[in-house]
Structures are given as C-alpha cells and as structure tokens.
Amino acid sequence: MPSLEIEYCHPCGFLDRALDVQAAVMRSFGGDLKSATLTVGDHGVFVVRVDDTVVFNVSEEPFDVDEIVRTVRAEL
C-alpha cells in the first residue's frame, strides 16, 4: 500500500492547508493508503508525495485541494 506525505511550511502558516489536504485524501482513499503523514518544513514548502513521487508542489502549481486529490487518485 502506498503512503502519503504532506510536507508543509509551519512558519508560513500552511498547517490548515495541510490538514485540509490530508482530510480530503483520507475521505477519498483512506482505505487504500498505508499512512498519511504531515511533515513540518520551512522556506515556503508545501509538497505532497505518494511514496517518493511528488504529486503536488506549491512552487510549481496553484494550491487547489480538489486538484491535489485528483492528482493523488491518478498516482494511486
């Protein structure tokens, strides 16, 4: 089973975004994941990974929970 990791910038106040993404993914795919973890970062990071594959990076795409869930679905 794959694992989801959400690395977010704590000093930037991205915790709420990380929790929103985690909740949306768990509602959709909770039974298909081994884990869904939050990892504290800094310097503006907000990256979502399925196993070691980056499926979302805020430095490359606008933040959209629904789009992140669709991207996770495609990776699973």
PDB file of N, CA, C and O in Angstrom:
ATOM      1  N   MET A   1       0.837  -1.192   0.000  1.00  0.00           N
ATOM      2  CA  MET A   1       0.000   0.000   0.000  1.00  0.00           C
ATOM      3  C   MET A   1       0.875   1.246   0.000  1.00  0.00           C
ATOM      4  O   MET A   1       1.896   1.288   0.685  1.00  0.00           O
ATOM      5  N   PRO A   2       0.485   2.248  -0.755  1.00  0.00           N
ATOM      6  CA  PRO A   2       1.271   3.482  -0.797  1.00  0.00           C
ATOM      7  C   PRO A   2       1.073   4.339   0.449  1.00  0.00           C
ATOM      8  O   PRO A   2       0.092   4.199   1.181  1.00  0.00           O
ATOM      9  N   SER A   3       2.029   5.222   0.662  1.00  0.00           N
ATOM     10  CA  SER A   3       1.971   6.184   1.763  1.00  0.00           C
ATOM     11  C   SER A   3       1.904   7.592   1.194  1.00  0.00           C
ATOM     12  O   SER A   3       2.494   7.887   0.154  1.00  0.00           O
ATOM     13  N   LEU A   4       1.178   8.453   1.891  1.00  0.00           N
ATOM     14  CA  LEU A   4       1.056   9.860   1.516  1.00  0.00           C
ATOM     15  C   LEU A   4       1.839  10.692   2.524  1.00  0.00           C
ATOM     16  O   LEU A   4       1.753  10.462   3.730  1.00  0.00           O
ATOM     17  N   GLU A   5       2.600  11.656   2.024  1.00  0.00           N
ATOM     18  CA  GLU A   5       3.299  12.595   2.903  1.00  0.00           C
ATOM     19  C   GLU A   5       2.980  14.009   2.437  1.00  0.00           C
ATOM     20  O   GLU A   5       3.051  14.315   1.246  1.00  0.00           O
ATOM     21  N   ILE A   6       2.634  14.852   3.376  1.00  0.00           N
ATOM     22  CA  ILE A   6       2.415  16.271   3.100  1.00  0.00           C
ATOM     23  C   ILE A   6       3.453  17.041   3.897  1.00  0.00           C
ATOM     24  O   ILE A   6       3.400  17.079   5.126  1.00  0.00           O
ATOM     25  N   GLU A   7       4.391  17.650   3.198  1.00  0.00           N
ATOM     26  CA  GLU A   7       5.414  18.482   3.848  1.00  0.00           C
ATOM     27  C   GLU A   7       4.975  19.933   3.705  1.00  0.00           C
ATOM     28  O   GLU A   7       4.728  20.404   2.594  1.00  0.00           O
ATOM     29  N   TYR A   8       4.877  20.639   4.824  1.00  0.00           N
ATOM     30  CA  TYR A   8       4.336  21.995   4.796  1.00  0.00           C
ATOM     31  C   TYR A   8       5.200  22.940   5.618  1.00  0.00           C
ATOM     32  O   TYR A   8       5.869  22.534   6.569  1.00  0.00           O
ATOM     33  N   CYS A   9       5.170  24.197   5.232  1.00  0.00           N
ATOM     34  CA  CYS A   9       5.917  25.241   5.931  1.00  0.00           C
ATOM     35  C   CYS A   9       5.124  25.712   7.150  1.00  0.00           C
ATOM     36  O   CYS A   9       4.076  26.344   7.020  1.00  0.00           O
ATOM     37  N   HIS A  10       5.636  25.396   8.314  1.00  0.00           N
ATOM     38  CA  HIS A  10       4.966  25.813   9.544  1.00  0.00           C
ATOM     39  C   HIS A  10       5.054  27.323   9.756  1.00  0.00           C
ATOM     40  O   HIS A  10       4.039  27.938  10.084  1.00  0.00           O
ATOM     41  N   PRO A  11       6.227  27.950   9.583  1.00  0.00           N
ATOM     42  CA  PRO A  11       6.297  29.397   9.778  1.00  0.00           C
ATOM     43  C   PRO A  11       5.386  30.175   8.820  1.00  0.00           C
ATOM     44  O   PRO A  11       4.982  31.296   9.130  1.00  0.00           O
ATOM     45  N   CYS A  12       5.062  29.596   7.672  1.00  0.00           N
ATOM     46  CA  CYS A  12       4.198  30.265   6.681  1.00  0.00           C
ATOM     47  C   CYS A  12       2.719  30.139   7.024  1.00  0.00           C
ATOM     48  O   CYS A  12       1.878  30.786   6.401  1.00  0.00           O
ATOM     49  N   GLY A  13       2.400  29.306   8.013  1.00  0.00           N
ATOM     50  CA  GLY A  13       1.011  29.112   8.386  1.00  0.00           C
ATOM     51  C   GLY A  13       0.267  28.139   7.490  1.00  0.00           C
ATOM     52  O   GLY A  13      -0.949  28.251   7.335  1.00  0.00           O
ATOM     53  N   PHE A  14       0.980  27.178   6.892  1.00  0.00           N
ATOM     54  CA  PHE A  14       0.368  26.223   5.970  1.00  0.00           C
ATOM     55  C   PHE A  14      -0.248  25.005   6.657  1.00  0.00           C
ATOM     56  O   PHE A  14      -0.700  24.082   5.979  1.00  0.00           O
ATOM     57  N   LEU A  15      -0.275  24.987   7.986  1.00  0.00           N
ATOM     58  CA  LEU A  15      -0.839  23.829   8.683  1.00  0.00           C
ATOM     59  C   LEU A  15      -2.291  23.587   8.283  1.00  0.00           C
ATOM     60  O   LEU A  15      -2.664  22.446   8.012  1.00  0.00           O
ATOM     61  N   ASP A  16      -3.112  24.620   8.238  1.00  0.00           N
ATOM     62  CA  ASP A  16      -4.526  24.437   7.879  1.00  0.00           C
ATOM     63  C   ASP A  16      -4.674  23.856   6.477  1.00  0.00           C
ATOM     64  O   ASP A  16      -5.529  23.000   6.248  1.00  0.00           O
ATOM     65  N   ARG A  17      -3.849  24.315   5.537  1.00  0.00           N
ATOM     66  CA  ARG A  17      -3.875  23.749   4.182  1.00  0.00           C
ATOM     67  C   ARG A  17      -3.497  22.270   4.212  1.00  0.00           C
ATOM     68  O   ARG A  17      -4.131  21.445   3.554  1.00  0.00           O
ATOM     69  N   ALA A  18      -2.465  21.945   4.976  1.00  0.00           N
ATOM     70  CA  ALA A  18      -2.023  20.554   5.066  1.00  0.00           C
ATOM     71  C   ALA A  18      -3.119  19.669   5.651  1.00  0.00           C
ATOM     72  O   ALA A  18      -3.356  18.561   5.169  1.00  0.00           O
ATOM     73  N   LEU A  19      -3.777  20.156   6.680  1.00  0.00           N
ATOM     74  CA  LEU A  19      -4.867  19.385   7.291  1.00  0.00           C
ATOM     75  C   LEU A  19      -6.044  19.226   6.328  1.00  0.00           C
ATOM     76  O   LEU A  19      -6.674  18.169   6.290  1.00  0.00           O
ATOM     77  N   ASP A  20      -6.342  20.268   5.552  1.00  0.00           N
ATOM     78  CA  ASP A  20      -7.420  20.183   4.562  1.00  0.00           C
ATOM     79  C   ASP A  20      -7.113  19.118   3.507  1.00  0.00           C
ATOM     80  O   ASP A  20      -7.979  18.318   3.152  1.00  0.00           O
ATOM     81  N   VAL A  21      -5.884  19.114   3.017  1.00  0.00           N
ATOM     82  CA  VAL A  21      -5.492  18.120   2.012  1.00  0.00           C
ATOM     83  C   VAL A  21      -5.509  16.722   2.618  1.00  0.00           C
ATOM     84  O   VAL A  21      -6.010  15.785   1.997  1.00  0.00           O
ATOM     85  N   GLN A  22      -4.970  16.575   3.813  1.00  0.00           N
ATOM     86  CA  GLN A  22      -4.945  15.272   4.466  1.00  0.00           C
ATOM     87  C   GLN A  22      -6.358  14.729   4.660  1.00  0.00           C
ATOM     88  O   GLN A  22      -6.613  13.558   4.380  1.00  0.00           O
ATOM     89  N   ALA A  23      -7.274  15.564   5.136  1.00  0.00           N
ATOM     90  CA  ALA A  23      -8.654  15.135   5.362  1.00  0.00           C
ATOM     91  C   ALA A  23      -9.333  14.752   4.048  1.00  0.00           C
ATOM     92  O   ALA A  23     -10.026  13.736   3.988  1.00  0.00           O
ATOM     93  N   ALA A  24      -9.145  15.545   3.001  1.00  0.00           N
ATOM     94  CA  ALA A  24      -9.772  15.258   1.708  1.00  0.00           C
ATOM     95  C   ALA A  24      -9.257  13.942   1.119  1.00  0.00           C
ATOM     96  O   ALA A  24     -10.029  13.143   0.589  1.00  0.00           O
ATOM     97  N   VAL A  25      -7.955  13.732   1.219  1.00  0.00           N
ATOM     98  CA  VAL A  25      -7.374  12.494   0.695  1.00  0.00           C
ATOM     99  C   VAL A  25      -7.846  11.295   1.518  1.00  0.00           C
ATOM    100  O   VAL A  25      -8.168  10.247   0.958  1.00  0.00           O
ATOM    101  N   MET A  26      -7.888  11.440   2.828  1.00  0.00           N
ATOM    102  CA  MET A  26      -8.328  10.330   3.678  1.00  0.00           C
ATOM    103  C   MET A  26      -9.797   9.996   3.437  1.00  0.00           C
ATOM    104  O   MET A  26     -10.169   8.823   3.447  1.00  0.00           O
ATOM    105  N   ARG A  27     -10.628  10.996   3.221  1.00  0.00           N
ATOM    106  CA  ARG A  27     -12.040  10.729   2.911  1.00  0.00           C
ATOM    107  C   ARG A  27     -12.162   9.933   1.617  1.00  0.00           C
ATOM    108  O   ARG A  27     -13.003   9.041   1.506  1.00  0.00           O
ATOM    109  N   SER A  28     -11.330  10.256   0.655  1.00  0.00           N
ATOM    110  CA  SER A  28     -11.414   9.610  -0.656  1.00  0.00           C
ATOM    111  C   SER A  28     -10.687   8.274  -0.728  1.00  0.00           C
ATOM    112  O   SER A  28     -11.184   7.339  -1.355  1.00  0.00           O
ATOM    113  N   PHE A  29      -9.517   8.166  -0.098  1.00  0.00           N
ATOM    114  CA  PHE A  29      -8.661   6.993  -0.303  1.00  0.00           C
ATOM    115  C   PHE A  29      -8.121   6.386   0.981  1.00  0.00           C
ATOM    116  O   PHE A  29      -7.169   5.608   0.930  1.00  0.00           O
ATOM    117  N   GLY A  30      -8.694   6.716   2.122  1.00  0.00           N
ATOM    118  CA  GLY A  30      -8.156   6.257   3.401  1.00  0.00           C
ATOM    119  C   GLY A  30      -7.906   4.761   3.465  1.00  0.00           C
ATOM    120  O   GLY A  30      -6.911   4.329   4.047  1.00  0.00           O
ATOM    121  N   GLY A  31      -8.783   3.965   2.882  1.00  0.00           N
ATOM    122  CA  GLY A  31      -8.611   2.518   2.904  1.00  0.00           C
ATOM    123  C   GLY A  31      -7.550   2.002   1.959  1.00  0.00           C
ATOM    124  O   GLY A  31      -7.159   0.838   2.033  1.00  0.00           O
ATOM    125  N   ASP A  32      -7.080   2.866   1.068  1.00  0.00           N
ATOM    126  CA  ASP A  32      -6.083   2.464   0.074  1.00  0.00           C
ATOM    127  C   ASP A  32      -4.675   2.918   0.429  1.00  0.00           C
ATOM    128  O   ASP A  32      -3.736   2.672  -0.327  1.00  0.00           O
ATOM    129  N   LEU A  33      -4.518   3.580   1.574  1.00  0.00           N
ATOM    130  CA  LEU A  33      -3.216   4.118   1.968  1.00  0.00           C
ATOM    131  C   LEU A  33      -2.681   3.420   3.214  1.00  0.00           C
ATOM    132  O   LEU A  33      -3.433   3.057   4.118  1.00  0.00           O
ATOM    133  N   LYS A  34      -1.384   3.248   3.235  1.00  0.00           N
ATOM    134  CA  LYS A  34      -0.720   2.722   4.426  1.00  0.00           C
ATOM    135  C   LYS A  34      -0.677   3.786   5.509  1.00  0.00           C
ATOM    136  O   LYS A  34      -0.879   3.491   6.687  1.00  0.00           O
ATOM    137  N   SER A  35      -0.410   5.041   5.105  1.00  0.00           N
ATOM    138  CA  SER A  35      -0.335   6.149   6.051  1.00  0.00           C
ATOM    139  C   SER A  35      -0.536   7.459   5.306  1.00  0.00           C
ATOM    140  O   SER A  35      -0.413   7.528   4.083  1.00  0.00           O
ATOM    141  N   ALA A  36      -0.848   8.493   6.075  1.00  0.00           N
ATOM    142  CA  ALA A  36      -0.970   9.856   5.549  1.00  0.00           C
ATOM    143  C   ALA A  36      -0.369  10.770   6.598  1.00  0.00           C
ATOM    144  O   ALA A  36      -1.030  11.114   7.578  1.00  0.00           O
ATOM    145  N   THR A  37       0.875  11.166   6.399  1.00  0.00           N
ATOM    146  CA  THR A  37       1.615  11.896   7.425  1.00  0.00           C
ATOM    147  C   THR A  37       1.841  13.356   7.048  1.00  0.00           C
ATOM    148  O   THR A  37       1.898  13.724   5.875  1.00  0.00           O
ATOM    149  N   LEU A  38       1.965  14.163   8.086  1.00  0.00           N
ATOM    150  CA  LEU A  38       2.336  15.565   7.938  1.00  0.00           C
ATOM    151  C   LEU A  38       3.782  15.715   8.400  1.00  0.00           C
ATOM    152  O   LEU A  38       4.162  15.203   9.453  1.00  0.00           O
ATOM    153  N   THR A  39       4.577  16.414   7.612  1.00  0.00           N
ATOM    154  CA  THR A  39       5.967  16.664   7.942  1.00  0.00           C
ATOM    155  C   THR A  39       6.194  18.165   7.963  1.00  0.00           C
ATOM    156  O   THR A  39       5.881  18.856   6.993  1.00  0.00           O
ATOM    157  N   VAL A  40       6.729  18.668   9.048  1.00  0.00           N
ATOM    158  CA  VAL A  40       6.975  20.107   9.204  1.00  0.00           C
ATOM    159  C   VAL A  40       8.201  20.508   8.401  1.00  0.00           C
ATOM    160  O   VAL A  40       9.248  19.865   8.470  1.00  0.00           O
ATOM    161  N   GLY A  41       8.049  21.581   7.639  1.00  0.00           N
ATOM    162  CA  GLY A  41       9.156  22.133   6.868  1.00  0.00           C
ATOM    163  C   GLY A  41       9.214  23.633   7.056  1.00  0.00           C
ATOM    164  O   GLY A  41       8.596  24.181   7.969  1.00  0.00           O
ATOM    165  N   ASP A  42       9.961  24.293   6.185  1.00  0.00           N
ATOM    166  CA  ASP A  42      10.069  25.752   6.231  1.00  0.00           C
ATOM    167  C   ASP A  42      10.372  26.275   4.834  1.00  0.00           C
ATOM    168  O   ASP A  42      10.329  25.520   3.862  1.00  0.00           O
ATOM    169  N   HIS A  43      10.672  27.543   4.734  1.00  0.00           N
ATOM    170  CA  HIS A  43      11.035  28.188   3.466  1.00  0.00           C
ATOM    171  C   HIS A  43       9.946  28.072   2.404  1.00  0.00           C
ATOM    172  O   HIS A  43      10.256  27.955   1.219  1.00  0.00           O
ATOM    173  N   GLY A  44       8.675  28.103   2.807  1.00  0.00           N
ATOM    174  CA  GLY A  44       7.576  28.126   1.854  1.00  0.00           C
ATOM    175  C   GLY A  44       7.196  26.795   1.240  1.00  0.00           C
ATOM    176  O   GLY A  44       6.422  26.754   0.284  1.00  0.00           O
ATOM    177  N   VAL A  45       7.725  25.714   1.770  1.00  0.00           N
ATOM    178  CA  VAL A  45       7.461  24.396   1.189  1.00  0.00           C
ATOM    179  C   VAL A  45       6.014  23.965   1.404  1.00  0.00           C
ATOM    180  O   VAL A  45       5.451  24.163   2.481  1.00  0.00           O
ATOM    181  N   PHE A  46       5.431  23.388   0.394  1.00  0.00           N
ATOM    182  CA  PHE A  46       4.164  22.661   0.500  1.00  0.00           C
ATOM    183  C   PHE A  46       4.190  21.641  -0.625  1.00  0.00           C
ATOM    184  O   PHE A  46       3.887  21.949  -1.778  1.00  0.00           O
ATOM    185  N   VAL A  47       4.559  20.423  -0.264  1.00  0.00           N
ATOM    186  CA  VAL A  47       4.755  19.343  -1.232  1.00  0.00           C
ATOM    187  C   VAL A  47       3.956  18.138  -0.772  1.00  0.00           C
ATOM    188  O   VAL A  47       3.961  17.780   0.406  1.00  0.00           O
ATOM    189  N   VAL A  48       3.265  17.514  -1.730  1.00  0.00           N
ATOM    190  CA  VAL A  48       2.518  16.286  -1.460  1.00  0.00           C
ATOM    191  C   VAL A  48       3.186  15.169  -2.241  1.00  0.00           C
ATOM    192  O   VAL A  48       3.433  15.290  -3.441  1.00  0.00           O
ATOM    193  N   ARG A  49       3.477  14.067  -1.535  1.00  0.00           N
ATOM    194  CA  ARG A  49       4.133  12.916  -2.158  1.00  0.00           C
ATOM    195  C   ARG A  49       3.306  11.653  -1.935  1.00  0.00           C
ATOM    196  O   ARG A  49       2.724  11.455  -0.868  1.00  0.00           O
ATOM    197  N   VAL A  50       3.268  10.822  -2.938  1.00  0.00           N
ATOM    198  CA  VAL A  50       2.765   9.457  -2.795  1.00  0.00           C
ATOM    199  C   VAL A  50       3.997   8.588  -2.931  1.00  0.00           C
ATOM    200  O   VAL A  50       4.641   8.551  -3.980  1.00  0.00           O
ATOM    201  N   ASP A  51       4.314   7.886  -1.845  1.00  0.00           N
ATOM    202  CA  ASP A  51       5.605   7.214  -1.707  1.00  0.00           C
ATOM    203  C   ASP A  51       6.685   8.262  -1.969  1.00  0.00           C
ATOM    204  O   ASP A  51       6.727   9.257  -1.244  1.00  0.00           O
ATOM    205  N   ASP A  52       7.543   8.100  -2.942  1.00  0.00           N
ATOM    206  CA  ASP A  52       8.592   9.096  -3.178  1.00  0.00           C
ATOM    207  C   ASP A  52       8.298   9.993  -4.374  1.00  0.00           C
ATOM    208  O   ASP A  52       9.149  10.788  -4.773  1.00  0.00           O
ATOM    209  N   THR A  53       7.113   9.878  -4.945  1.00  0.00           N
ATOM    210  CA  THR A  53       6.757  10.654  -6.125  1.00  0.00           C
ATOM    211  C   THR A  53       6.033  11.943  -5.718  1.00  0.00           C
ATOM    212  O   THR A  53       5.012  11.903  -5.032  1.00  0.00           O
ATOM    213  N   VAL A  54       6.569  13.067  -6.142  1.00  0.00           N
ATOM    214  CA  VAL A  54       5.933  14.356  -5.866  1.00  0.00           C
ATOM    215  C   VAL A  54       4.718  14.491  -6.788  1.00  0.00           C
ATOM    216  O   VAL A  54       4.847  14.448  -8.011  1.00  0.00           O
ATOM    217  N   VAL A  55       3.535  14.656  -6.180  1.00  0.00           N
ATOM    218  CA  VAL A  55       2.307  14.827  -6.965  1.00  0.00           C
ATOM    219  C   VAL A  55       1.798  16.261  -6.916  1.00  0.00           C
ATOM    220  O   VAL A  55       0.928  16.641  -7.700  1.00  0.00           O
ATOM    221  N   PHE A  56       2.338  17.058  -5.996  1.00  0.00           N
ATOM    222  CA  PHE A  56       1.990  18.473  -5.930  1.00  0.00           C
ATOM    223  C   PHE A  56       3.122  19.237  -5.280  1.00  0.00           C
ATOM    224  O   PHE A  56       3.693  18.798  -4.282  1.00  0.00           O
ATOM    225  N   ASN A  57       3.447  20.405  -5.863  1.00  0.00           N
ATOM    226  CA  ASN A  57       4.448  21.298  -5.292  1.00  0.00           C
ATOM    227  C   ASN A  57       3.937  22.719  -5.490  1.00  0.00           C
ATOM    228  O   ASN A  57       3.781  23.176  -6.622  1.00  0.00           O
ATOM    229  N   VAL A  58       3.679  23.414  -4.393  1.00  0.00           N
ATOM    230  CA  VAL A  58       3.095  24.754  -4.474  1.00  0.00           C
ATOM    231  C   VAL A  58       3.988  25.733  -5.232  1.00  0.00           C
ATOM    232  O   VAL A  58       3.496  26.747  -5.726  1.00  0.00           O
ATOM    233  N   SER A  59       5.272  25.458  -5.335  1.00  0.00           N
ATOM    234  CA  SER A  59       6.153  26.355  -6.080  1.00  0.00           C
ATOM    235  C   SER A  59       5.960  26.201  -7.591  1.00  0.00           C
ATOM    236  O   SER A  59       6.448  27.024  -8.365  1.00  0.00           O
ATOM    237  N   GLU A  60       5.245  25.144  -8.014  1.00  0.00           N
ATOM    238  CA  GLU A  60       5.036  24.902  -9.435  1.00  0.00           C
ATOM    239  C   GLU A  60       3.576  25.017  -9.864  1.00  0.00           C
ATOM    240  O   GLU A  60       3.296  25.172 -11.053  1.00  0.00           O
ATOM    241  N   GLU A  61       2.634  24.943  -8.909  1.00  0.00           N
ATOM    242  CA  GLU A  61       1.215  24.933  -9.237  1.00  0.00           C
ATOM    243  C   GLU A  61       0.444  25.716  -8.186  1.00  0.00           C
ATOM    244  O   GLU A  61       0.890  25.819  -7.043  1.00  0.00           O
ATOM    245  N   PRO A  62      -0.713  26.274  -8.558  1.00  0.00           N
ATOM    246  CA  PRO A  62      -1.544  26.941  -7.552  1.00  0.00           C
ATOM    247  C   PRO A  62      -2.189  25.920  -6.612  1.00  0.00           C
ATOM    248  O   PRO A  62      -2.478  24.793  -7.015  1.00  0.00           O
ATOM    249  N   PHE A  63      -2.407  26.315  -5.378  1.00  0.00           N
ATOM    250  CA  PHE A  63      -2.993  25.433  -4.376  1.00  0.00           C
ATOM    251  C   PHE A  63      -4.478  25.235  -4.673  1.00  0.00           C
ATOM    252  O   PHE A  63      -5.232  26.204  -4.766  1.00  0.00           O
ATOM    253  N   ASP A  64      -4.894  23.969  -4.823  1.00  0.00           N
ATOM    254  CA  ASP A  64      -6.294  23.613  -5.072  1.00  0.00           C
ATOM    255  C   ASP A  64      -6.504  22.207  -4.518  1.00  0.00           C
ATOM    256  O   ASP A  64      -6.015  21.229  -5.083  1.00  0.00           O
ATOM    257  N   VAL A  65      -7.234  22.113  -3.412  1.00  0.00           N
ATOM    258  CA  VAL A  65      -7.424  20.817  -2.745  1.00  0.00           C
ATOM    259  C   VAL A  65      -8.003  19.779  -3.700  1.00  0.00           C
ATOM    260  O   VAL A  65      -7.519  18.648  -3.752  1.00  0.00           O
ATOM    261  N   ASP A  66      -9.029  20.151  -4.453  1.00  0.00           N
ATOM    262  CA  ASP A  66      -9.665  19.197  -5.358  1.00  0.00           C
ATOM    263  C   ASP A  66      -8.692  18.691  -6.420  1.00  0.00           C
ATOM    264  O   ASP A  66      -8.698  17.506  -6.754  1.00  0.00           O
ATOM    265  N   GLU A  67      -7.868  19.572  -6.942  1.00  0.00           N
ATOM    266  CA  GLU A  67      -6.879  19.159  -7.944  1.00  0.00           C
ATOM    267  C   GLU A  67      -5.823  18.249  -7.326  1.00  0.00           C
ATOM    268  O   GLU A  67      -5.373  17.300  -7.969  1.00  0.00           O
ATOM    269  N   ILE A  68      -5.426  18.526  -6.094  1.00  0.00           N
ATOM    270  CA  ILE A  68      -4.459  17.657  -5.424  1.00  0.00           C
ATOM    271  C   ILE A  68      -5.054  16.269  -5.244  1.00  0.00           C
ATOM    272  O   ILE A  68      -4.364  15.274  -5.470  1.00  0.00           O
ATOM    273  N   VAL A  69      -6.319  16.178  -4.842  1.00  0.00           N
ATOM    274  CA  VAL A  69      -6.967  14.871  -4.677  1.00  0.00           C
ATOM    275  C   VAL A  69      -7.017  14.130  -6.007  1.00  0.00           C
ATOM    276  O   VAL A  69      -6.776  12.924  -6.046  1.00  0.00           O
ATOM    277  N   ARG A  70      -7.326  14.832  -7.104  1.00  0.00           N
ATOM    278  CA  ARG A  70      -7.345  14.181  -8.425  1.00  0.00           C
ATOM    279  C   ARG A  70      -5.959  13.668  -8.801  1.00  0.00           C
ATOM    280  O   ARG A  70      -5.822  12.588  -9.375  1.00  0.00           O
ATOM    281  N   THR A  71      -4.936  14.450  -8.473  1.00  0.00           N
ATOM    282  CA  THR A  71      -3.565  14.036  -8.785  1.00  0.00           C
ATOM    283  C   THR A  71      -3.164  12.817  -7.957  1.00  0.00           C
ATOM    284  O   THR A  71      -2.508  11.909  -8.466  1.00  0.00           O
ATOM    285  N   VAL A  72      -3.554  12.796  -6.686  1.00  0.00           N
ATOM    286  CA  VAL A  72      -3.280  11.626  -5.846  1.00  0.00           C
ATOM    287  C   VAL A  72      -4.004  10.414  -6.427  1.00  0.00           C
ATOM    288  O   VAL A  72      -3.422   9.333  -6.508  1.00  0.00           O
ATOM    289  N   ARG A  73      -5.253  10.577  -6.828  1.00  0.00           N
ATOM    290  CA  ARG A  73      -6.022   9.471  -7.431  1.00  0.00           C
ATOM    291  C   ARG A  73      -5.276   8.893  -8.630  1.00  0.00           C
ATOM    292  O   ARG A  73      -5.158   7.674  -8.761  1.00  0.00           O
ATOM    293  N   ALA A  74      -4.774   9.759  -9.500  1.00  0.00           N
ATOM    294  CA  ALA A  74      -4.055   9.305 -10.694  1.00  0.00           C
ATOM    295  C   ALA A  74      -2.798   8.526 -10.320  1.00  0.00           C
ATOM    296  O   ALA A  74      -2.428   7.570 -11.002  1.00  0.00           O
ATOM    297  N   GLU A  75      -2.150   8.934  -9.244  1.00  0.00           N
ATOM    298  CA  GLU A  75      -0.921   8.251  -8.811  1.00  0.00           C
ATOM    299  C   GLU A  75      -1.210   6.903  -8.170  1.00  0.00           C
ATOM    300  O   GLU A  75      -0.420   5.968  -8.296  1.00  0.00           O
ATOM    301  N   LEU A  76      -2.352   6.802  -7.479  1.00  0.00           N
ATOM    302  CA  LEU A  76      -2.713   5.542  -6.833  1.00  0.00           C
ATOM    303  C   LEU A  76      -3.143   4.526  -7.866  1.00  0.00           C
ATOM    304  O   LEU A  76      -3.486   3.397  -7.516  1.00  0.00           O
TER     305      LEU A  76
END
